[in-house]
Amino acid sequence: MQASGCLAEHSGLRASASVSFDEASTDKHQLPMVSSNASASVRYPSPAPSSLDTLVSHLVASKRSLSSIEHVWRANEIVTSTRLHLEASVITSARTSFLRAGITNQLHTLGKVHTHSKAIEFEGAQEYGEVLRTLDEADKRLKATLESLRTTMVEHSLRPTSDQRKTLLDFVDEGGVDKLLAAVEASANAAKEAHTELVETNVGFRNGLGQIQKIIDGSEERRRQALKEASSESLNVDATSESPIPGILQSMEDRAKDMADNLESLVKHFDLCVTAIKHTEGGGDAAQRLTDDLPEGVAVGEEMGGPPPEPISDQEREEMLDVLAKDAEQVEEVLTETRDHINEMETLFGYVSVYMSQLDHEHSDVITAFGQLETLETRLHAFVAQSQVFVMKWDDEKAKINERMEELESLGDFYSGYLSAYDHLLVEIGRRQFMEQEMEIVLQDAMRKLDTLYEEDSSKREAFKNDYGDFLPVDIWPGLANAPLQFEIKPINGIEKVPDISKSIIQRAIRRVEGKA
């Protein structure tokens, strides 16, 4: 249990916050239950003088709070009655539908046609919006890449000295991008125009159906007023819905659940009060007296009988009392919320009753709708044709947009690859600079070793000549007097001039390639 306890987590004692008081007393404090007559045999921590009185006060307040179970019972009655009203409303509506079967069947058929057309409209809007989002994302990526190309200067050492400074963008043609974007925009505008025409047709047909439905269902103003009263901010009801009862029932069930959770947390708080008193010297008798006559239906976790509790340390007891004190401060707030919930549920139940009375008047206005229904049916062919026109137009324009989107993606990938390739080029130049330096080091070391060998060979040849030259005929070996071999190292495929680019520029390119910058 947290230091703030069950009540401190949330003043309304939601289910997610109703941590068990039993867990607080057993898991954290390791407190077994103890009977009041066993307190003399247990060594308790020395309590503060007023701690028992304070705990008894908390226990009395907690016990009094358990009377809120009556509100919970009432909430259950309201929810049950509302469910019955919901069932009755369905039955009444079915009977009304039977009386107006002819017109209702026609409206049902036309409603399906309208729903199908509306689904086409909705799917088209969804697809159009998705295409626009994808297009915007591709356009942003492409423009960001082009901006990076525009702001990336080509290193001057890569270009002839006579050239002006250029950016990477100077080496590509932007005209193709503008032309491609213009084509995509033209297709998008054509699709939007076709969709707008479909929306207008759907709205006109829907209004016609609405007028007929208004006559069938009786006074539209009376129905709207009933729904308006049931759609206040405190209710889960849509003012445009067919019936407010499902939303009201959901709100009632939510409040009833909150009230049950609140009661559960109050019971756990009561258990913790009993536990705390039983771990306070002289508290067993008080706990026994105060827990005898609990409200009917309340089941608490702390039993007064059983073995005495194990001793606890002063620190453990202080922690338990701290949790209890913080929870006790919120008991009244929890009770207030419970009372508010039951009052709100009573108000909601009143809305349900009003709505049920409205259902009894709906079937009397169905006869005069036939004339408007006949007029609406004459527009049905044009209505259906408009949906087909939009589908064909959208499929055509969508194919064009997707094709050009692929081109945009390809351009974006190419320009991104171009930008990345330039970074790799800088990295490659850095690598070549390093290899050139390494080769130079190897060459210098080799030349130094060859010069040393040459000097050593020359010295030894001179020594041999001085020691034995006078005794050997000159023509005994023609190469006897030759000088030592000398070597020259030079490239066999010309000299490569690696551009002189600073290490800091190359290091930044390396970080970009590795994704670190």
C-alpha positions as CSV (number, residue, x, y, z in Angstrom):
1,M,0.0,0.0,0.0
2,Q,1.3,3.5,-0.9
3,A,1.9,6.0,1.9
4,S,-1.2,7.8,0.9
5,G,-3.4,4.8,1.2
6,C,-6.6,3.7,-0.6
7,L,-8.4,7.0,-0.3
8,A,-5.5,9.3,-1.1
9,E,-5.0,7.8,-4.5
10,H,-8.3,9.3,-5.7
11,S,-11.0,11.2,-3.8
12,G,-13.6,9.3,-5.7
13,L,-12.2,5.9,-4.8
14,R,-12.1,4.5,-8.4
15,A,-11.5,0.8,-8.8
16,S,-7.9,1.5,-10.0
17,A,-7.2,3.3,-6.8
18,S,-8.9,1.1,-4.2
19,V,-5.8,-0.7,-2.9
20,S,-6.7,-3.2,-0.3
21,F,-6.4,-2.1,3.3
22,D,-5.8,-5.8,4.2
23,E,-2.8,-5.6,1.9
24,A,-1.6,-2.6,3.9
25,S,-2.0,-4.3,7.2
26,T,-0.5,-7.7,6.2
27,D,2.0,-7.1,3.3
28,K,3.6,-3.9,4.5
29,H,3.2,-4.1,8.3
30,Q,2.9,-7.9,8.6
31,L,0.1,-7.5,11.1
32,P,-1.9,-10.7,12.0
33,M,-5.3,-10.3,13.5
34,V,-5.7,-10.3,17.3
35,S,-8.7,-10.7,19.6
36,S,-9.3,-8.0,22.2
37,N,-9.0,-10.3,25.2
38,A,-5.5,-11.3,24.2
39,S,-4.0,-7.8,24.3
40,A,-2.6,-8.3,27.8
41,S,-0.3,-11.0,26.7
42,V,1.2,-9.0,23.8
43,R,3.9,-6.4,24.1
44,Y,2.8,-3.4,22.1
45,P,4.9,-0.4,21.1
46,S,4.3,2.5,23.4
47,P,1.5,4.6,21.8
48,A,1.0,8.3,22.1
49,P,-1.5,9.3,24.8
50,S,-4.2,10.3,22.4
51,S,-3.6,7.7,19.7
52,L,-6.3,5.3,20.9
53,D,-8.9,8.1,21.1
54,T,-8.0,9.2,17.6
55,L,-8.2,5.7,16.2
56,V,-11.6,5.1,17.9
57,S,-12.8,8.4,16.3
58,H,-11.5,7.2,12.9
59,L,-13.3,3.8,13.4
60,V,-16.6,5.5,14.4
61,A,-16.5,7.7,11.3
62,S,-15.6,4.8,9.1
63,K,-18.4,2.7,10.6
64,R,-20.8,5.5,10.0
65,S,-19.6,5.8,6.3
66,L,-20.6,2.1,5.7
67,S,-24.3,3.2,5.8
68,S,-23.7,4.3,2.2
69,I,-24.5,0.8,1.3
70,E,-28.1,2.0,1.1
71,H,-27.2,4.2,-1.8
72,V,-25.5,1.3,-3.5
73,W,-28.7,-0.8,-3.2
74,R,-30.8,2.1,-4.6
75,A,-28.3,2.5,-7.5
76,N,-28.8,-1.2,-8.3
77,E,-32.6,-0.8,-8.3
78,I,-32.3,2.2,-10.7
79,V,-30.0,0.4,-13.1
80,T,-32.3,-2.7,-13.1
81,S,-35.3,-0.5,-13.8
82,T,-33.5,1.4,-16.6
83,R,-32.6,-1.9,-18.2
84,L,-36.3,-2.9,-18.1
85,H,-37.2,0.5,-19.6
86,L,-34.7,-0.1,-22.4
87,E,-36.3,-3.4,-23.2
88,A,-39.8,-1.8,-23.1
89,S,-38.7,1.0,-25.4
90,V,-37.4,-1.6,-27.9
91,I,-40.8,-3.4,-27.8
92,T,-42.8,-0.2,-28.1
93,S,-40.7,0.9,-31.1
94,A,-41.2,-2.5,-32.7
95,R,-45.0,-2.2,-32.3
96,T,-44.9,1.3,-33.8
97,S,-42.9,0.0,-36.7
98,F,-45.4,-2.7,-37.3
99,L,-48.2,-0.2,-37.6
100,R,-46.3,1.9,-40.2
101,A,-44.9,-1.2,-42.0
102,G,-45.4,0.1,-45.6
103,I,-43.6,3.4,-45.2
104,T,-41.1,2.0,-42.8
105,N,-40.1,-0.7,-45.3
106,Q,-39.6,1.9,-48.0
107,L,-37.6,4.2,-45.7
108,H,-35.5,1.2,-44.7
109,T,-34.7,0.4,-48.3
110,L,-33.9,4.0,-49.2
111,G,-31.9,4.2,-46.0
112,K,-29.8,1.3,-47.1
113,V,-29.2,3.0,-50.4
114,H,-28.2,6.2,-48.6
115,T,-26.0,4.3,-46.2
116,H,-24.2,2.6,-49.1
117,S,-23.7,6.0,-50.8
118,K,-22.6,7.5,-47.5
119,A,-20.1,4.7,-47.0
120,I,-18.7,5.4,-50.5
121,E,-18.5,9.1,-49.5
122,F,-16.8,8.2,-46.2
123,E,-14.4,5.8,-47.7
124,G,-13.5,8.3,-50.5
125,A,-12.9,11.0,-47.9
126,Q,-10.7,8.6,-45.8
127,E,-8.7,7.5,-48.9
128,Y,-8.5,11.1,-50.1
129,G,-7.3,12.3,-46.7
130,E,-4.7,9.5,-46.5
131,V,-3.5,10.2,-50.0
132,L,-3.1,13.9,-49.1
133,R,-1.3,13.0,-45.9
134,T,1.1,10.7,-47.7
135,L,1.6,13.3,-50.4
136,D,2.3,16.0,-47.8
137,E,4.8,13.8,-46.1
138,A,6.5,12.9,-49.4
139,D,6.5,16.6,-50.4
140,K,8.0,17.6,-47.0
141,R,10.7,15.0,-47.2
142,L,11.6,16.0,-50.8
143,K,11.7,19.7,-50.0
144,A,13.8,19.0,-46.9
145,T,16.2,17.0,-49.0
146,L,16.3,19.7,-51.7
147,E,16.9,22.3,-49.0
148,S,19.8,20.2,-47.6
149,L,21.2,20.0,-51.2
150,R,20.7,23.8,-51.5
151,T,22.6,24.5,-48.3
152,T,25.4,22.0,-48.8
153,M,28.4,23.7,-50.5
154,V,30.6,21.6,-52.7
155,E,34.2,21.7,-51.3
156,H,36.2,24.1,-53.4
157,S,39.1,21.7,-53.6
158,L,36.9,19.3,-55.6
159,R,36.2,21.7,-58.4
160,P,38.5,23.5,-60.8
161,T,39.9,26.7,-59.3
162,S,38.2,28.8,-62.0
163,D,34.7,27.6,-61.1
164,Q,32.4,29.6,-58.8
165,R,31.3,28.0,-55.5
166,K,28.4,25.6,-56.1
167,T,26.0,23.7,-54.0
168,L,24.9,20.1,-54.5
169,L,21.5,21.5,-55.8
170,D,23.4,23.1,-58.7
171,F,24.0,19.7,-60.2
172,V,20.3,18.6,-60.4
173,D,17.2,19.9,-62.2
174,E,14.3,21.1,-60.1
175,G,12.0,21.6,-63.0
176,G,10.9,18.0,-63.0
177,V,9.8,18.2,-59.3
178,D,7.6,21.3,-59.9
179,K,6.0,19.7,-62.9
180,L,5.3,16.5,-61.0
181,L,3.8,18.3,-58.0
182,A,1.6,20.4,-60.3
183,A,0.2,17.2,-61.9
184,V,-0.5,15.6,-58.5
185,E,-2.3,18.8,-57.4
186,A,-4.5,18.8,-60.5
187,S,-5.5,15.2,-59.9
188,A,-6.2,15.9,-56.2
189,N,-8.4,18.9,-57.1
190,A,-10.4,16.9,-59.6
191,A,-11.0,14.1,-57.0
192,K,-12.1,16.7,-54.4
193,E,-14.6,18.3,-56.8
194,A,-16.1,14.9,-57.6
195,H,-16.3,14.1,-53.9
196,T,-17.9,17.5,-53.1
197,E,-20.7,16.7,-55.7
198,L,-21.3,13.4,-54.0
199,V,-21.5,15.0,-50.6
200,E,-24.0,17.5,-51.8
201,T,-26.2,14.8,-53.4
202,N,-26.0,12.7,-50.2
203,V,-26.9,15.7,-48.1
204,G,-30.0,16.4,-50.3
205,F,-31.1,12.8,-50.1
206,R,-30.5,12.6,-46.4
207,N,-32.6,15.7,-45.9
208,G,-35.5,14.2,-47.8
209,L,-35.3,11.1,-45.7
210,G,-35.1,13.3,-42.6
211,Q,-38.3,15.1,-43.5
212,I,-40.2,11.9,-43.9
213,Q,-38.8,10.5,-40.7
214,K,-39.9,13.7,-38.9
215,I,-43.5,13.1,-39.9
216,I,-43.4,9.4,-39.0
217,D,-41.9,10.0,-35.7
218,G,-44.2,12.8,-34.8
219,S,-43.1,16.2,-33.6
220,E,-39.4,16.6,-34.3
221,E,-39.2,19.5,-31.8
222,R,-40.8,17.4,-29.0
223,R,-38.3,14.5,-29.6
224,R,-35.3,16.9,-29.9
225,Q,-36.3,18.6,-26.6
226,A,-36.5,15.2,-24.8
227,L,-33.1,14.2,-26.1
228,K,-31.7,17.7,-25.3
229,E,-32.7,17.3,-21.7
230,A,-31.0,13.9,-21.6
231,S,-27.7,15.2,-23.2
232,S,-26.3,17.5,-20.5
233,E,-22.6,17.4,-19.9
234,S,-23.0,15.0,-17.0
235,L,-24.6,12.3,-19.2
236,N,-23.2,10.0,-21.8
237,V,-25.9,10.8,-24.4
238,D,-25.7,12.1,-27.9
239,A,-28.4,14.6,-28.7
240,T,-28.7,13.2,-32.2
241,S,-29.1,9.6,-31.2
242,E,-32.3,7.6,-31.7
243,S,-32.7,6.8,-28.0
244,P,-31.0,8.3,-24.9
245,I,-31.5,5.2,-22.9
246,P,-28.3,3.3,-23.9
247,G,-26.2,6.3,-23.1
248,I,-28.0,7.0,-19.8
249,L,-27.7,3.3,-18.9
250,Q,-24.0,3.4,-19.5
251,S,-23.7,6.5,-17.3
252,M,-25.7,4.9,-14.6
253,E,-23.6,1.7,-14.7
254,D,-20.5,3.8,-14.5
255,R,-21.8,5.7,-11.5
256,A,-23.0,2.5,-9.8
257,K,-19.6,0.9,-10.3
258,D,-17.9,3.9,-8.8
259,M,-20.3,3.8,-5.8
260,A,-19.5,0.1,-5.3
261,D,-15.8,0.8,-5.6
262,N,-16.2,3.6,-3.0
263,L,-18.0,1.2,-0.6
264,E,-15.3,-1.4,-1.1
265,S,-12.7,1.1,-0.2
266,L,-14.6,2.4,2.8
267,V,-14.9,-1.2,4.0
268,K,-11.1,-1.6,3.6
269,H,-10.6,1.6,5.4
270,F,-12.8,0.2,8.2
271,D,-10.7,-3.0,8.3
272,L,-7.5,-0.9,8.6
273,C,-9.0,1.1,11.5
274,V,-9.8,-2.2,13.3
275,T,-6.3,-3.5,12.6
276,A,-4.8,-0.3,14.0
277,I,-6.9,-0.4,17.1
278,K,-6.1,-4.1,17.7
279,H,-2.4,-3.2,17.6
280,T,-2.9,-0.4,20.1
281,E,-2.8,-1.3,23.8
282,G,-6.3,-1.3,25.3
283,G,-8.0,-1.1,21.8
284,G,-9.3,-4.7,21.6
285,D,-12.5,-4.0,23.7
286,A,-13.2,-0.8,21.8
287,A,-12.9,-2.5,18.5
288,Q,-15.2,-5.3,19.7
289,R,-17.9,-2.9,20.8
290,L,-17.8,-0.8,17.6
291,T,-17.9,-3.6,15.2
292,D,-20.9,-5.5,16.5
293,D,-23.7,-3.8,14.7
294,L,-22.5,-3.1,11.1
295,P,-25.0,-2.2,8.4
296,E,-26.7,-5.1,6.8
297,G,-24.9,-6.5,3.8
298,V,-21.5,-5.1,4.7
299,A,-18.8,-7.8,4.9
300,V,-15.5,-6.7,6.6
301,G,-12.2,-8.4,6.4
302,E,-11.1,-8.1,10.0
303,E,-12.3,-10.8,12.4
304,M,-12.4,-9.9,16.1
305,G,-11.6,-13.5,17.1
306,G,-8.5,-15.4,16.3
307,P,-4.9,-15.5,17.6
308,P,-3.3,-12.3,19.0
309,P,-1.3,-10.2,16.6
310,E,2.4,-10.4,16.4
311,P,4.3,-7.4,17.9
312,I,5.3,-4.7,15.6
313,S,8.0,-2.0,15.8
314,D,7.3,1.6,16.5
315,Q,8.3,2.5,13.0
316,E,5.8,0.0,11.5
317,R,3.1,1.2,13.7
318,E,3.8,4.9,12.8
319,E,3.7,4.0,9.1
320,M,0.3,2.3,9.5
321,L,-1.1,5.2,11.5
322,D,0.2,7.7,8.9
323,V,-1.6,5.8,6.1
324,L,-4.8,5.6,8.3
325,A,-4.7,9.3,9.1
326,K,-4.4,10.2,5.4
327,D,-7.2,7.9,4.4
328,A,-9.5,9.2,7.2
329,E,-9.2,12.7,5.9
330,Q,-10.9,11.7,2.7
331,V,-13.8,9.6,4.1
332,E,-16.2,12.6,3.9
333,E,-15.1,13.4,0.4
334,V,-15.9,9.8,-0.7
335,L,-19.3,9.9,1.0
336,T,-20.1,13.2,-0.8
337,E,-19.2,11.7,-4.1
338,T,-21.4,8.7,-3.4
339,R,-24.4,11.0,-2.6
340,D,-23.7,13.0,-5.7
341,H,-23.7,9.9,-7.8
342,I,-27.1,8.7,-6.4
343,N,-28.6,12.1,-6.9
344,E,-27.3,12.1,-10.5
345,M,-28.8,8.7,-11.1
346,E,-32.1,9.8,-9.8
347,T,-32.1,12.7,-12.3
348,L,-31.1,10.3,-15.1
349,F,-33.9,8.0,-14.2
350,G,-36.3,10.9,-14.5
351,Y,-35.0,11.5,-18.1
352,V,-35.7,7.9,-18.9
353,S,-39.3,8.2,-17.6
354,V,-39.9,11.3,-19.8
355,Y,-38.5,9.6,-22.8
356,M,-40.7,6.5,-22.3
357,S,-43.8,8.7,-22.4
358,Q,-42.7,10.2,-25.7
359,L,-42.6,6.8,-27.3
360,D,-46.3,6.4,-26.8
361,H,-47.1,9.4,-29.1
362,E,-44.8,8.5,-32.0
363,H,-47.0,6.1,-34.1
364,S,-49.9,8.6,-34.6
365,D,-48.1,10.8,-37.2
366,V,-47.1,8.2,-39.8
367,I,-49.9,8.5,-42.4
368,T,-49.0,11.8,-44.0
369,A,-45.5,10.8,-45.0
370,F,-46.5,9.0,-48.2
371,G,-46.6,12.0,-50.5
372,Q,-43.0,13.1,-49.6
373,L,-41.8,9.5,-49.9
374,E,-43.2,9.3,-53.5
375,T,-41.4,12.6,-54.4
376,L,-38.1,11.3,-53.0
377,E,-38.3,8.1,-55.0
378,T,-38.3,10.1,-58.2
379,R,-34.8,11.3,-57.4
380,L,-33.4,7.9,-56.6
381,H,-32.0,7.1,-60.0
382,A,-29.9,10.4,-60.1
383,F,-28.8,9.7,-56.5
384,V,-27.5,6.3,-57.3
385,A,-25.8,7.4,-60.5
386,Q,-23.9,10.1,-58.6
387,S,-22.2,7.5,-56.4
388,Q,-21.1,5.5,-59.5
389,V,-19.7,8.6,-61.2
390,F,-17.7,9.4,-58.1
391,V,-16.3,5.9,-57.8
392,M,-15.1,5.9,-61.4
393,K,-13.7,9.4,-61.2
394,W,-11.9,8.7,-57.9
395,D,-10.4,5.4,-59.1
396,D,-9.0,7.2,-62.1
397,E,-7.5,10.1,-60.3
398,K,-6.3,7.9,-57.4
399,A,-4.3,5.8,-59.9
400,K,-2.8,8.9,-61.4
401,I,-1.9,10.3,-57.9
402,N,-0.4,7.0,-56.8
403,E,1.7,6.8,-60.0
404,R,3.1,10.3,-59.5
405,M,3.6,9.6,-55.8
406,E,5.9,6.7,-56.7
407,E,7.8,9.1,-58.9
408,L,8.0,11.6,-56.0
409,E,9.2,8.9,-53.7
410,S,11.8,7.8,-56.3
411,L,13.0,11.4,-56.7
412,G,13.2,11.8,-52.9
413,D,15.2,8.6,-52.6
414,F,17.5,9.6,-55.4
415,Y,18.2,13.1,-53.9
416,S,18.6,11.5,-50.5
417,G,21.0,9.0,-52.0
418,Y,22.8,11.9,-53.7
419,L,23.2,13.8,-50.5
420,S,24.4,10.7,-48.7
421,A,26.7,9.8,-51.5
422,Y,28.4,13.2,-51.2
423,D,29.0,12.5,-47.5
424,H,30.5,9.1,-48.5
425,L,32.6,10.9,-51.0
426,L,34.1,13.1,-48.3
427,V,34.7,10.0,-46.2
428,E,36.3,8.3,-49.2
429,I,38.6,11.4,-49.7
430,G,39.5,11.2,-46.0
431,R,40.3,7.5,-46.4
432,R,42.5,8.2,-49.4
433,Q,44.3,11.0,-47.6
434,F,45.0,8.5,-44.8
435,M,46.2,5.8,-47.2
436,E,48.5,8.3,-49.0
437,Q,50.0,9.3,-45.7
438,E,50.5,5.7,-44.8
439,M,52.1,4.9,-48.2
440,E,54.4,7.9,-47.8
441,I,55.5,6.7,-44.4
442,V,56.2,3.2,-45.8
443,L,58.1,4.7,-48.8
444,Q,60.2,6.9,-46.6
445,D,61.0,4.0,-44.3
446,A,61.9,1.8,-47.3
447,M,64.2,4.5,-48.8
448,R,65.8,5.0,-45.5
449,K,66.5,1.2,-45.2
450,L,67.7,1.0,-48.8
451,D,70.1,3.9,-48.2
452,T,71.5,2.2,-45.1
453,L,72.0,-1.0,-47.0
454,Y,73.7,0.8,-49.8
455,E,76.1,2.5,-47.5
456,E,76.8,-0.8,-45.7
457,D,77.4,-2.6,-49.0
458,S,79.7,0.2,-50.3
459,S,81.8,0.1,-47.2
460,K,82.2,-3.7,-47.3
461,R,83.1,-3.7,-51.0
462,E,85.8,-1.1,-50.3
463,A,87.2,-3.1,-47.4
464,F,87.3,-6.3,-49.6
465,K,89.1,-4.3,-52.3
466,N,91.7,-3.1,-49.9
467,D,92.3,-6.5,-48.4
468,Y,92.3,-8.7,-51.5
469,G,92.3,-6.5,-54.5
470,D,96.0,-6.5,-55.0
471,F,96.1,-10.3,-55.2
472,L,93.2,-10.8,-57.6
473,P,93.5,-10.3,-61.4
474,V,91.2,-7.6,-62.7
475,D,89.6,-9.9,-65.3
476,I,88.9,-12.8,-63.0
477,W,85.3,-11.4,-62.5
478,P,84.2,-8.4,-64.5
479,G,81.7,-7.3,-61.9
480,L,84.2,-7.3,-59.0
481,A,84.7,-3.5,-59.2
482,N,81.0,-2.6,-59.8
483,A,79.2,-0.2,-57.4
484,P,76.3,-1.5,-55.2
485,L,72.8,-1.5,-56.6
486,Q,70.7,1.7,-56.0
487,F,66.9,1.8,-56.2
488,E,64.3,4.5,-56.9
489,I,60.6,4.1,-55.9
490,K,58.0,5.8,-58.1
491,P,54.4,5.2,-59.0
492,I,53.7,3.1,-62.1
493,N,50.3,4.7,-63.0
494,G,50.9,8.4,-62.5
495,I,50.4,10.6,-59.5
496,E,47.0,10.9,-57.9
497,K,46.2,14.2,-56.4
498,V,43.8,13.8,-53.4
499,P,41.8,16.9,-52.7
500,D,42.9,18.8,-49.7
501,I,39.9,18.8,-47.4
502,S,40.2,19.5,-43.7
503,K,39.8,16.8,-41.1
504,S,37.0,18.6,-39.4
505,I,34.8,18.5,-42.5
506,I,35.6,14.8,-43.0
507,Q,34.8,14.0,-39.4
508,R,31.4,15.7,-39.7
509,A,30.7,13.7,-42.8
510,I,31.7,10.5,-41.0
511,R,29.2,11.3,-38.1
512,R,26.4,11.9,-40.6
513,V,27.2,8.7,-42.4
514,E,27.1,6.8,-39.0
515,G,23.9,8.6,-38.0
516,K,25.5,10.6,-35.2
517,A,24.9,14.1,-36.5
